[in-house]
Amino acid sequence: MTAPLTTPQGWEHSGIGRYVSWLKAERNLEFADYTALHTWSVTDLDGFWSSIWEYCGVRPHTPPTAVLDSRAMPGARWFPGATLNYAEHALGLPEDADEIAIVARSQTRPGFALTFGELRAQVARARAGLKRLGVGPGDRVVAYLPNIPETLVAFLATASLGAIFASCAPEFGARSVIDRFGQLTPKVLLTIGGYRYGSRDVDRTAEVAELRAGLPTLVHTVAVPYGDFTVPDAPTWDDLLDAPADEGFAPVTFDHPLFVLFTSGTTGLPKAIVHGHGGILLEHLKNHALSWDLGPGDRMLWFSTTAWMLWNTLVSALTRRASLVMIDGDPAHPDLREQWRLAEETGATLMGTSPGYLMACRKAGINPGTEFALPRLRQLGAAGSPLAAEGYHWVREQFGDRVLLNVGSGGTDVCTGILQGSPWQPVWAGEISGPCLGVAAKAFDPEGNEVVGELGELVITEPMPSMPVGFWGDADGTRLRAAYFEDYPGVWRHGDWVRFTEDGHCLVAGRSDATLNRAGVRLGTADFYAVAEELPEIADSLVVHLEDAEGGPGELLLFVQTDGTELDDALRARLKTALRTQLSPRHVPDVIERVPLVPRNRTGKKLEVPAKRLLRGARFADVASRDVLADPSSLDFFTTWRRA
């Protein structure tokens, strides 16, 4: 059995430690370890979720009559009878008025900070302004805005009215935004006219004009001044806030829509996933308190755009009376050290990033543990893709046991983590510490049997409060059931390929629809990437298996992006040797080809399935929308290579 890289140190003084002590004092419940606590959290759903409600101080307008009236999926109904409002919980308590809530950093304008009192005042004025524009419960307010305080103020003001919010990052093209916002028939659009990305100015006035023309239900457009960019013929943000404050919070049901998140839309129209006030509030209170160890005085820094569910989870740091750092611009400008500089400057206690960023810092020889003063940093989060074991060891070398490396995996669908760590869990190199509290995550084989020690479909067998209220426009739930419950009736299939150990820690091997079937053996893509990208010449990689319709072994294709080094026979041989010796002979590709750039979407996920479809001869228009690609031309290689 492999020994953990680190074991819990001082967890009793963390958020989860205080919660365990509270359970003993208030509920007479004791747990020997995290595994026992997790087992209770997914078997006694009423007990666990009512404890989160009470421990985290949810403030309902009317109390619930029960915790859960049915455990059926889909269809579970949480906290019936309760009314509350998410925004009310994100603006602190009266004693927080002079505490910092937001630290804003941008490449378009100077940085600044807002206290909880200032934030509350701006939300009250924005609420009054939106009411003046006719916004009420159930109306949709959409934002073509970056990660700046005005976006957060607009979101909380919208939520305070019982209206529904959705956002898209301004780097998205007009067609992609219309595909998303158009589904919601919005009443109000908030937008900027442009922004600065690194050293480059990006004018979006043409895209904004196209949006306004392409969203026929818009009644009002509000222009948020940002740098030197303006939007013609639209009232400004200052105009919106030029009204007496209206501080109030509409009491809404637990499942009343709060915001809509969109799937990546790599192929087809993006799914519009509706999340509710109560589900998001309760799940994020649990996650941020017990996994991320956030509370009053803490500060969360995690680069995100407003198109990623991480933005919504970042905002929820406020519900724990913690502050957040809002970053807009190129996260690697002027160089890779920028995120560490920001963490040092802002005094972050939780810094989040991508596994790719950590591995890039490692390859570049950056030493954040000695180059930067980070005395407040307690957790380093990583999400979006698997982190190779070498990344775990590098973080340990940099920070020792002082900083917890918390690698997680979740999704837009539940707007939270499904698998991750906490201060009470060991850390294993190359693996995730285990399922989150309240998440009954398991691996299933194709017949629906639980498997341990081998790869299977990641499923959730019990309901969670933050599972979607529904898909927008899917009144009878047909598309929701097809998306998550078709393969295993009554069980949520998440779409990831995962392996759990007997100890409960796990490895996400990639998306299950991108998993490779080699001579009847299923192989996860993450294994390939961990080995291939450890070679110093390999900057990035993508693996695809083209099955043989006649049942033969098919072709295993490995595409690599190098650091400029020529992909010659010697480098190919080294790659094959590494894959054969570190994985197995089945992992040795039939073809290794160099690509100019590995295709990823705007949240950094590799696009194995679109690449595979292009290699199969599909038309580009049927495979992907260029607007959702991090680099619009990154998939072109696969069409050209197939033809050649």
Secondary structure as GFF3:
##gff-version 3
##sequence-region A 1 644
A	DSSP	three_ten_helix	11	13	.	.	.	ID=ss1
A	DSSP	alpha_helix	15	27	.	.	.	ID=ss2
A	DSSP	alpha_helix	34	43	.	.	.	ID=ss3
A	DSSP	alpha_helix	45	55	.	.	.	ID=ss4
A	DSSP	beta_strand	83	84	.	.	.	ID=ss5
A	DSSP	alpha_helix	86	89	.	.	.	ID=ss6
A	DSSP	three_ten_helix	94	96	.	.	.	ID=ss7
A	DSSP	beta_strand	100	106	.	.	.	ID=ss8
A	DSSP	beta_strand	112	115	.	.	.	ID=ss9
A	DSSP	alpha_helix	116	132	.	.	.	ID=ss10
A	DSSP	beta_strand	140	144	.	.	.	ID=ss11
A	DSSP	alpha_helix	149	160	.	.	.	ID=ss12
A	DSSP	beta_strand	164	168	.	.	.	ID=ss13
A	DSSP	alpha_helix	174	181	.	.	.	ID=ss14
A	DSSP	three_ten_helix	182	184	.	.	.	ID=ss15
A	DSSP	beta_strand	188	191	.	.	.	ID=ss16
A	DSSP	beta_strand	194	197	.	.	.	ID=ss17
A	DSSP	beta_strand	200	203	.	.	.	ID=ss18
A	DSSP	alpha_helix	205	214	.	.	.	ID=ss19
A	DSSP	beta_strand	220	223	.	.	.	ID=ss20
A	DSSP	alpha_helix	237	241	.	.	.	ID=ss21
A	DSSP	beta_strand	252	253	.	.	.	ID=ss22
A	DSSP	beta_strand	257	262	.	.	.	ID=ss23
A	DSSP	beta_strand	272	276	.	.	.	ID=ss24
A	DSSP	alpha_helix	277	286	.	.	.	ID=ss25
A	DSSP	pi_helix	287	291	.	.	.	ID=ss26
A	DSSP	beta_strand	299	302	.	.	.	ID=ss27
A	DSSP	alpha_helix	309	315	.	.	.	ID=ss28
A	DSSP	three_ten_helix	316	320	.	.	.	ID=ss29
A	DSSP	beta_strand	323	328	.	.	.	ID=ss30
A	DSSP	alpha_helix	338	346	.	.	.	ID=ss31
A	DSSP	beta_strand	350	353	.	.	.	ID=ss32
A	DSSP	alpha_helix	355	363	.	.	.	ID=ss33
A	DSSP	alpha_helix	368	371	.	.	.	ID=ss34
A	DSSP	beta_strand	379	382	.	.	.	ID=ss35
A	DSSP	alpha_helix	389	399	.	.	.	ID=ss36
A	DSSP	beta_strand	404	407	.	.	.	ID=ss37
A	DSSP	beta_strand	409	411	.	.	.	ID=ss38
A	DSSP	beta_strand	416	419	.	.	.	ID=ss39
A	DSSP	beta_strand	441	444	.	.	.	ID=ss40
A	DSSP	beta_strand	456	460	.	.	.	ID=ss41
A	DSSP	beta_strand	470	471	.	.	.	ID=ss42
A	DSSP	alpha_helix	478	484	.	.	.	ID=ss43
A	DSSP	beta_strand	492	500	.	.	.	ID=ss44
A	DSSP	beta_strand	506	511	.	.	.	ID=ss45
A	DSSP	three_ten_helix	512	514	.	.	.	ID=ss46
A	DSSP	beta_strand	516	518	.	.	.	ID=ss47
A	DSSP	beta_strand	521	523	.	.	.	ID=ss48
A	DSSP	alpha_helix	525	532	.	.	.	ID=ss49
A	DSSP	beta_strand	538	546	.	.	.	ID=ss50
A	DSSP	beta_strand	555	562	.	.	.	ID=ss51
A	DSSP	alpha_helix	569	582	.	.	.	ID=ss52
A	DSSP	three_ten_helix	585	587	.	.	.	ID=ss53
A	DSSP	beta_strand	591	594	.	.	.	ID=ss54
A	DSSP	alpha_helix	608	615	.	.	.	ID=ss55
A	DSSP	alpha_helix	620	623	.	.	.	ID=ss56
A	DSSP	three_ten_helix	626	628	.	.	.	ID=ss57
A	DSSP	alpha_helix	636	643	.	.	.	ID=ss58
###
